[in-house]
Amino acid sequence: MKKVAEVLEGLREEETRLSVELSGVRRAIAALEEVMGTEERPAGTAPEQNAPPVSAGAPAPPVPPGPYATSGFYEAAAAYLSSAGEPRTARQIAEALQAGGYPTRAKNFTATVRTMLHRNFSAKEFGIYATETDSRWLVRH
């Protein structure tokens, strides 16, 4: 069972990473379509999976903001950690926040997350604590 749990955790991490990457690709597509002033796709390209068809000249459907798009950093981190149900690394938190629409211009968002979490007073205000045995973070209520 331990091996299955490890594989499952690895797949969840890969899903988060791919979600972040897909989110960036979708934003790039939307920006390029806006620049072009059209929603037509070149012949031979496939529309986004699960995206409704768009007629030429119609405005692009709004990309729904993620759950962390309008949250402050600590609020977003605490919400993610609460929903995760188990301690997470700074990298996992950074990837999840970005996948959830958290706006950042940081070149190394993982380092930013790590720094922000180590600001103990601010993090503890939102119930965010480091685990004692490794460099993972959790929310205590």
DAPEWO-V37450 format. One record per residue. N is the residue number from 1. PHI is phi in degrees with one decimal (NA if undefined). OMEGA is omega in whole degrees, -180 to 180 (999 if undefined). NEAR is the number of other C-alpha atoms within 8 Angstrom. Layout:
n->N phi->PHI omega->OMEGA near->NEAR
n->N phi->PHI omega->OMEGA near->NEAR
//
This chain:
n->1 phi->NA omega->-179 near->4
n->2 phi->-62.2 omega->-180 near->5
n->3 phi->-63.6 omega->178 near->6
n->4 phi->-62.3 omega->179 near->7
n->5 phi->-63.2 omega->178 near->8
n->6 phi->-65.6 omega->179 near->8
n->7 phi->-63.9 omega->179 near->8
n->8 phi->-60.5 omega->178 near->8
n->9 phi->-62.1 omega->178 near->8
n->10 phi->-61.9 omega->178 near->8
n->11 phi->-67.3 omega->178 near->8
n->12 phi->-65.4 omega->178 near->8
n->13 phi->-64.2 omega->178 near->9
n->14 phi->-64.9 omega->178 near->8
n->15 phi->-61.2 omega->179 near->8
n->16 phi->-62.8 omega->180 near->12
n->17 phi->-60.6 omega->-180 near->9
n->18 phi->-67.2 omega->178 near->8
n->19 phi->-63.2 omega->177 near->9
n->20 phi->-62.7 omega->-179 near->12
n->21 phi->-63.6 omega->180 near->9
n->22 phi->-63.9 omega->178 near->8
n->23 phi->-60.5 omega->178 near->9
n->24 phi->-64.6 omega->178 near->8
n->25 phi->-63.6 omega->179 near->8
n->26 phi->-62.2 omega->178 near->8
n->27 phi->-64.9 omega->179 near->8
n->28 phi->-64.7 omega->178 near->8
n->29 phi->-61.1 omega->-179 near->8
n->30 phi->-61.6 omega->180 near->9
n->31 phi->-65.6 omega->179 near->8
n->32 phi->-66.6 omega->177 near->8
n->33 phi->-64.4 omega->178 near->10
n->34 phi->-65.6 omega->178 near->10
n->35 phi->-62.2 omega->-180 near->6
n->36 phi->-71.3 omega->-180 near->6
n->37 phi->76.7 omega->-180 near->7
n->38 phi->-148.5 omega->179 near->10
n->39 phi->-107.9 omega->-180 near->13
n->40 phi->-67.7 omega->178 near->8
n->41 phi->-107.4 omega->176 near->7
n->42 phi->-60.7 omega->180 near->5
n->43 phi->-56.1 omega->177 near->4
n->44 phi->89.0 omega->178 near->4
n->45 phi->-103.7 omega->-177 near->6
n->46 phi->-96.7 omega->175 near->5
n->47 phi->-69.7 omega->178 near->7
n->48 phi->-58.8 omega->178 near->5
n->49 phi->-62.1 omega->179 near->4
n->50 phi->69.2 omega->179 near->4
n->51 phi->-88.3 omega->179 near->6
n->52 phi->-69.4 omega->179 near->4
n->53 phi->-64.0 omega->-179 near->5
n->54 phi->-120.3 omega->178 near->8
n->55 phi->-83.9 omega->-179 near->7
n->56 phi->-59.2 omega->177 near->7
n->57 phi->84.6 omega->179 near->8
n->58 phi->-76.1 omega->179 near->8
n->59 phi->-66.1 omega->-180 near->6
n->60 phi->-65.2 omega->176 near->8
n->61 phi->-64.5 omega->-178 near->4
n->62 phi->-64.6 omega->176 near->4
n->63 phi->-79.3 omega->-177 near->4
n->64 phi->-64.0 omega->180 near->4
n->65 phi->-67.2 omega->178 near->8
n->66 phi->-72.1 omega->-177 near->9
n->67 phi->-65.8 omega->-178 near->9
n->68 phi->-108.7 omega->-174 near->12
n->69 phi->-63.3 omega->-177 near->10
n->70 phi->-115.7 omega->-179 near->6
n->71 phi->-87.4 omega->169 near->9
n->72 phi->-72.9 omega->-176 near->7
n->73 phi->-58.1 omega->-175 near->6
n->74 phi->-66.1 omega->177 near->9
n->75 phi->-62.5 omega->180 near->9
n->76 phi->-65.5 omega->-180 near->12
n->77 phi->-62.7 omega->179 near->10
n->78 phi->-65.0 omega->178 near->13
n->79 phi->-63.2 omega->179 near->8
n->80 phi->-63.1 omega->-178 near->11
n->81 phi->-62.7 omega->177 near->15
n->82 phi->-64.1 omega->-179 near->10
n->83 phi->-74.5 omega->-180 near->6
n->84 phi->-67.9 omega->177 near->8
n->85 phi->79.1 omega->177 near->6
n->86 phi->-148.6 omega->-178 near->7
n->87 phi->-57.4 omega->-179 near->10
n->88 phi->-130.7 omega->177 near->11
n->89 phi->-80.1 omega->177 near->9
n->90 phi->-59.8 omega->179 near->13
n->91 phi->-63.7 omega->178 near->8
n->92 phi->-62.5 omega->179 near->10
n->93 phi->-65.0 omega->-179 near->14
n->94 phi->-59.2 omega->-179 near->11
n->95 phi->-63.8 omega->-180 near->12
n->96 phi->-66.7 omega->179 near->11
n->97 phi->-64.0 omega->179 near->13
n->98 phi->-64.4 omega->178 near->11
n->99 phi->-62.8 omega->180 near->13
n->100 phi->-88.0 omega->174 near->11
n->101 phi->90.9 omega->179 near->11
n->102 phi->-63.1 omega->-178 near->14
n->103 phi->-78.4 omega->176 near->6
n->104 phi->-152.3 omega->173 near->6
n->105 phi->-114.6 omega->-178 near->4
n->106 phi->-64.7 omega->177 near->6
n->107 phi->-71.8 omega->179 near->4
n->108 phi->-128.5 omega->-175 near->6
n->109 phi->-64.2 omega->178 near->9
n->110 phi->-60.5 omega->178 near->11
n->111 phi->-64.1 omega->178 near->8
n->112 phi->-62.6 omega->179 near->9
n->113 phi->-60.4 omega->-179 near->12
n->114 phi->-58.6 omega->-180 near->9
n->115 phi->-62.4 omega->-179 near->8
n->116 phi->-62.8 omega->-179 near->8
n->117 phi->-69.1 omega->179 near->10
n->118 phi->-78.4 omega->174 near->7
n->119 phi->-80.5 omega->-167 near->8
n->120 phi->-50.4 omega->-176 near->8
n->121 phi->-60.5 omega->-179 near->6
n->122 phi->-65.9 omega->-179 near->9
n->123 phi->-64.1 omega->-178 near->14
n->124 phi->-66.4 omega->177 near->9
n->125 phi->-58.6 omega->180 near->7
n->126 phi->-102.9 omega->177 near->10
n->127 phi->79.1 omega->-178 near->10
n->128 phi->-92.4 omega->-179 near->13
n->129 phi->-133.7 omega->174 near->11
n->130 phi->-84.6 omega->174 near->9
n->131 phi->-72.7 omega->-177 near->10
n->132 phi->-82.0 omega->-172 near->5
n->133 phi->-97.1 omega->-180 near->4
n->134 phi->-148.3 omega->-176 near->6
n->135 phi->-93.2 omega->176 near->9
n->136 phi->-118.2 omega->-174 near->10
n->137 phi->-124.0 omega->179 near->13
n->138 phi->-147.6 omega->177 near->14
n->139 phi->-110.7 omega->175 near->11
n->140 phi->-109.1 omega->-180 near->6
n->141 phi->-99.7 omega->999 near->3
//
